[in-house]
């Protein structure tokens, strides 16, 4: 019975997949610093990273299109960008423990390379490339779907909250023919930890009062409360 490479065994346990070409997995976990320090090791994950990056872009777009049929193109684009950004993919890699099995040079590891976002993002993309080559796009899609599901909920909530000012402006202009105004009514706290209170007004009437650690955050909070006020009155 052939003994599997420890990295392959670990990845198969993590992914629930069995690879017909285990060499792809080993390569996907190998950083260039490891090949530079290890005689006989020639291939690192960079080509697989290139492939995985493209596969992730496609599958993120496909998944979002299927799961958010009501979203316009602009919002879908923003959500896809958030799903495949370096920090998000690095977090995915950390969640499944790729940082612990990454083959990385001693010097790079000593300087924190094993936890660096760009490296963790790269190894996750390389793993996606390896899965796509070995098991196909459908298996890759199935592997990624739980990650996309969890992260898209957080991203969608963030996008919704960030859009409150625009949405309230549209509603105010449609209902009253007036563009809302925002004004700071209070600032508190030290310079490094300011707290702002902002109200949004339509004409002379205050529709919402929000707080936040920045003027933008406080204005968004005010707009969100103003939207609730409009909904309650309609």
C-alpha positions in Angstrom: 0.0 0.0 0.0 1.4 3.3 -1.1 2.0 5.8 1.8 0.6 9.2 1.0 2.6 12.4 1.4 1.6 14.0 4.7 0.5 17.2 2.9 -1.7 15.2 0.6 -3.3 13.2 3.4 -4.0 16.5 5.3 -5.5 18.2 2.3 -7.7 15.2 1.5 -9.0 15.2 5.1 -9.6 19.0 4.9 -11.4 18.9 1.6 -13.1 15.5 1.7 -11.7 14.9 -1.8 -9.3 12.1 -3.0 -6.8 13.3 -5.6 -5.7 11.1 -8.5 -2.6 13.3 -9.0 -1.3 13.9 -5.5 1.7 15.8 -6.9 -0.7 18.7 -7.7 -1.5 19.0 -4.0 2.1 19.0 -3.0 2.9 21.7 -5.5 -0.1 23.7 -4.4 1.3 23.9 -0.9 4.9 24.7 -1.9 6.1 28.3 -1.7 9.0 29.5 -3.7 11.1 30.0 -0.6 10.9 26.3 0.1 12.1 25.3 -3.4 14.9 27.8 -3.0 16.1 26.2 0.2 15.5 22.5 -0.6 17.6 20.6 -3.2 15.6 18.6 -5.6 12.4 20.7 -5.2 11.8 22.6 -8.3 8.0 23.4 -8.6 6.2 25.9 -6.4 2.5 26.9 -6.4 2.7 30.0 -8.7 1.3 28.4 -11.9 -1.5 26.8 -9.9 -2.1 30.1 -8.2 -2.6 31.7 -11.6 -5.1 29.1 -12.6 -6.9 29.2 -9.3 -7.3 32.9 -9.4 -9.2 32.6 -12.7 -11.3 29.7 -11.5 -12.2 31.7 -8.3 -13.3 34.7 -10.3 -15.5 32.6 -12.5 -17.1 30.5 -9.8 -17.6 33.5 -7.5 -19.5 35.2 -10.3 -21.5 32.1 -11.2 -22.4 31.4 -7.5 -23.5 35.0 -6.9 -25.5 35.0 -10.1 -27.4 31.9 -9.0 -27.9 32.9 -5.4 -28.7 36.7 -5.7 -31.1 36.9 -8.7 -32.4 40.3 -7.5 -29.1 42.1 -7.4 -28.0 44.4 -10.2 -24.7 44.1 -12.0 -22.9 46.7 -10.0 -23.7 45.0 -6.6 -22.8 41.6 -8.0 -19.4 43.0 -9.1 -18.8 44.5 -5.7 -19.7 41.3 -3.9 -17.5 39.2 -6.3 -14.6 41.6 -5.6 -15.1 41.2 -1.9 -15.3 37.4 -2.1 -12.0 37.0 -4.0 -10.0 39.8 -2.4 -6.6 38.9 -0.8 -7.8 39.2 2.8 -10.9 37.1 2.2 -9.0 34.2 0.6 -6.3 34.4 3.2 -9.0 34.0 5.9 -10.4 31.0 4.0 -6.9 29.4 4.0 -6.6 30.0 7.7 -10.0 28.5 8.4 -9.0 25.2 7.0 -5.5 25.2 8.4 -3.4 25.7 5.2 -1.1 27.9 7.2 -0.1 24.8 9.3 0.7 22.6 6.3 2.2 25.2 3.9 5.6 24.2 2.7 7.6 27.3 3.2 11.3 28.1 3.7 12.7 28.4 7.2 13.8 32.0 6.6 10.4 33.0 5.3 8.6 31.3 8.1 10.8 32.9 10.8 9.8 36.3 9.4 6.1 35.5 9.6 5.6 34.4 6.0 3.4 31.5 7.1 0.7 34.0 8.3 1.2 36.7 5.6 -2.1 37.4 3.8 -0.5 37.5 0.3 1.0 34.0 0.8 -2.1 32.5 2.4 -4.2 33.9 -0.5 -1.7 32.4 -3.0 -1.8 29.0 -1.5 -5.6 29.0 -1.3 -5.8 30.0 -5.0 -3.2 27.3 -5.8 -5.3 24.7 -4.0 -8.4 25.7 -6.0 -6.3 25.4 -9.2 -5.2 21.9 -8.1 -8.8 20.8 -7.3 -10.0 22.2 -10.7 -7.4 20.3 -12.6 -7.7 17.0 -10.7 -11.4 16.8 -9.8 -13.0 19.3 -12.3 -15.0 22.5 -12.0 -18.1 20.9 -10.4 -16.1 19.5 -7.5 -14.4 22.9 -7.1 -17.7 24.6 -7.0 -19.0 22.3 -4.4 -15.9 22.8 -2.2 -16.2 26.6 -2.5 -19.9 27.0 -2.0 -19.8 26.8 1.9 -17.1 29.5 1.9 -19.1 31.7 -0.4 -22.3 31.2 1.6 -20.8 32.3 4.9 -18.9 35.2 3.5 -21.6 36.5 1.2 -24.0 37.0 4.1 -21.5 39.3 5.8 -20.7 41.1 2.6 -24.3 41.6 1.7 -25.1 43.1 5.1 -22.1 45.4 4.8 -23.1 46.5 1.3 -26.7 47.1 2.4 -25.6 49.3 5.3 -23.1 51.2 3.2 -25.9 52.0 0.7 -28.3 53.6 3.2 -27.4 57.2 2.3 -28.0 56.7 -1.4 -31.2 54.8 -0.8 -32.6 57.5 1.6 -31.6 60.2 -0.8 -33.6 58.5 -3.6 -36.6 58.0 -1.3 -36.5 61.6 0.0 -36.3 63.1 -3.5 -39.1 60.9 -4.7 -41.4 61.6 -1.7 -40.6 65.2 -1.0 -38.6 66.6 -3.9 -35.8 67.5 -1.5 -32.2 66.3 -1.1 -31.5 65.3 2.6 -28.9 67.2 4.5 -26.5 65.9 7.2 -25.1 67.9 10.1 -22.9 67.1 13.1 -24.7 67.7 16.3 -22.0 66.4 18.7 -18.4 65.2 18.9 -17.0 63.5 21.9 -13.9 61.5 23.0 -10.2 62.0 22.5 -8.7 62.6 19.0 -7.7 58.9 18.6 -11.2 57.7 19.5 -13.7 60.3 18.4 -17.4 59.7 18.6 -19.7 61.6 16.2 -23.4 62.2 16.4 -25.0 63.3 13.1 -28.6 64.0 12.1 -30.2 63.8 8.7 -32.8 66.4 7.9 -35.3 66.7 5.1 -36.3 70.4 4.9 -36.6 71.4 8.5 -37.5 67.9 9.9 -35.0 65.5 11.5 -35.5 62.0 10.1 -32.7 60.2 11.9 -29.9 60.6 14.3 -26.9 58.3 14.1 -23.6 57.8 15.9 -20.2 56.3 14.8 -16.5 56.5 15.1 -16.3 58.5 11.9 -18.6 61.1 10.2 -19.3 58.6 7.4 -20.3 55.8 9.8 -22.5 58.2 11.8 -24.2 59.5 8.6 -24.9 55.9 7.5 -26.4 55.1 10.8 -28.6 58.2 10.6 -29.7 57.3 7.1 -30.6 53.8 8.2 -32.8 55.1 11.0 -34.3 57.6 8.6 -35.3 54.8 6.3 -37.0 53.0 9.2 -38.9 56.1 10.0 -40.2 56.4 6.4 -41.2 52.8 6.4 -43.0 53.1 9.7 -44.9 56.2 8.4 -45.9 54.7 5.0 
